[in-house]
Amino acid sequence: QQIAMIKAIAPTMLCNVIDRAIQIHGAKGVCQDTFLASAYAKARTLRLADGPDEVHLNAIAKMEMSEYL
């Protein structure tokens, strides 16, 4: 259950952190000369590498609900 939570939250949090850094750096943040552009592209694909977030969130919901049903 905790693994599913990490798989759903960690890539999203990574994208949020990199997105904020890109916003801080402005136009230079999306320039191909910086680390941020490639990091964001890799982080975005990481969100889909182990399945979409919805799959993990559904698995978490099923595990939580199984305790009460």
N, C-alpha and C positions, 0 to 999 in steps of 0.2 A: 504494500500500500504506500509506504513512504517512497519507494522507488518510483512509482507512478506519479506521485506528487512532484518529485524532483524533475522527472522527465517532462512534466507539463509546465513547471514554473521556471526552471533554470534558463532554458533557451529564450523565453519571453523576457525575463529580467535582463539577460545579456543584450538582447536587441534594444531594450529600453535604455540601458546604460550607454551603448554605442550611439544610439540616436540622440541622446542628450549631448554627448560629446561632439557629434556632428553639428548640432544646433549651436553649440558654444563657439565652434570654430568657423561657422558661417560657410561661405562658398568653398573655402579651403578644405573643409571637412569632407566634401564629396569629390575632391580632386584625386585623381589616380596616383598622385605622388605621395599621398599620406597613407598611413596604416589604417585609418578609419574606414575608408571606402571598401577595402578588401575585407576588413574585419566584419563589417556589416553584411557583406555578401555571404561570407562563411557562416555567420551567426544565423542569417535568414534560412540558409539551407539546413542548418542544424535543427531548426524547428520541425522540419519534415523528415529528417533522416530516420528517426525512430518511430515515425507515425505522427499524424497530426495531433495537435493539442486536444482536440475534441475526443479522440480515442482514449487518451489517458484520463481526461476528465470524466468520461463515461465509466471507465474502469474504477476510478475512485468512488464515484457515486454508487455504483453497484456494490462495491465492498462495504461502503458505509450503510447503505440501505439493507444489506443482507443481515446486519446485526439486529434490525428491528422487525424484519419480516419473518 
